[in-house]
Amino acid sequence: MEKLTEIYNELLEMGVTVQSGSYHLDGGQDAFAIKVGQHFGIFLDIDRIRTLADEKEATSHEWAHVKADATYGVDAPPDVKARAENRAARTQIEKILPFEEMREAMRKGYTSAYDLAEYFAVTEATVNRAYAYYTGPKGLKFDDCAGSIWIQ
């Protein structure tokens, strides 16, 4: 959970308020970030975060909103929300599943989404998003990973 600790430390250094509680959020969210003026707050819903992987993903996603300044108002148009969410998702992936670390894990034999999810303590969905991001928009390849196969 080294990355999670690193994220919490960065949030502390940036002066971001982090709170956890029962927020009963609509839409299935497990966390949210707010920006008031130049100050940020992150709120984690303990009723929805059940594992360390859940906590890592929720916290890192909201950290990414802060880091990329990818926030939006509740009444923002769908295209504004989508751009902010995409920017945060890319920032999150680069933080918790850096390409070089992912490639190194694949070289060590962790070649399925399940194996990589276990190795990095994230969900398979996040691994699949990272793989698609690196091999799609980023144009990177994992071909040099001896014997690597990809099972989504």
N, C-alpha and C positions, 0 to 999 in steps of 0.2 A: 504494500500500500504506500510505497514511496512516493508515487505520483500524487496520490490524494493528500498526503502530508505537504508535499511541495505546493499544491494548489491552495490549501488552507493558509500556508505561510505567505504566499503571494497575496492572497486576499487581505490578510492582516497587514502586510506592508503597504497595500494600496488604500488602507483605511475603509475597506468595505465591511459593513455590518452583516454578520451571518447569524441567522436565527433558525431554530427548528421548533416545530410545534404542530398541532393538529389544525390544518387550515381548511379542510373539506373543500378542496378546489374542484371546480367544475371542469369537465373535459379530460379528466384523467391525468392532469399534470402532477408531477411529484415535487416540483420546485418552481420558483419564479424569481426574477430579478426586477428591481425597480431602480429608477434614477430620478432623484429629486435635486434639481440644480446640477451641481457637479458631484453629488454624493450618490453612492450605490448601496443597495441592500439586497441580500440574497436570503430567501426564505425556503426552507426544506420541510416538506410535509412528512412527518414521521409515521403517519398512517399509511403512506404509500411506499416508503423506502424500507425495504425488508432485509437487504443484504449489503455487504460492503461494495459489491459490484454496482448495485443500485445507487448507493451513496456516491461512489466515485463518478458514475455517469451523470447523475443529477447535479452534483456540485461542479464538475468540470464543464458541463453545458452552461450553467449559469455564470461560472467564471469566464467562459468564452464570450458571453454576452457583454460582460463588463470589459474584458480585455480588448475586444474588438469594437467597443462602444456601439454594439448592435442591439439597442433597445428600441422600443416603439410603444406608442400609446395604445390603450385597449380599443380605441375607436379607429386605429390606423387601417388604411385600405389593405386588402389581402396581398397586393404586390409588395407593399412596404414590409409587411410582416414576413412574407416569404424571403425577401432579400436579407432581412436581419437574421432570420432563422438559418438560412444557408451560410451566411458569414460566420455565425456562431458555431454551426456544425463543423465547418472547415477548420476553424481555430481550435475547437475541441479535439478533433481527430489528430491534428498535428501535435497537440500536447500529450494526449494519453496513449496514442499509437503512432509515434513518429515512424516515418518510412524506414529509416535505417534500423531501428530497433525491431520493427516488424519483419524486415528482410533477414536480420540476424536470427531471429527466432525461427523463421522458416528454414534457414540453413541448418539449424540445430535439429530439425525434424518436426517442428510444430507446423504442419501444413494444412490442416483443416480449420474451418472457422471455429469448431468446437475446441480444438487444441489451443488455438491462439487466444480464444476467449478465456480459457482456464489460465493460460500462461500470463496474460495481462490483467486478469481479474476484471473483465468487462463482459458484456453480453455478446452472443454470436451476431446479433443484429448490428452492433457497433463495429465488430470486425468486418462484416460484409460491407457496411457503409465506407469504412476506411479503405478496404480493397478496391471498391468501385471508384472512390475519390482518387486514389493514387494511380490506378490504371486508366482512369477516364480523363477528367479535367487536367490532372497533373502530368499525364503522359509518361508515367514511370512504369517500370517492369520488374517483376519478381522472377524473371526467367533464369537468372544466374543462381538461383537457390537450388542446389543439387537435389534432384528427385522431388522437387516441389510439385504438388498437385493442389488443386483448389476445389473444395467441395462446399457449396453454399447450402 
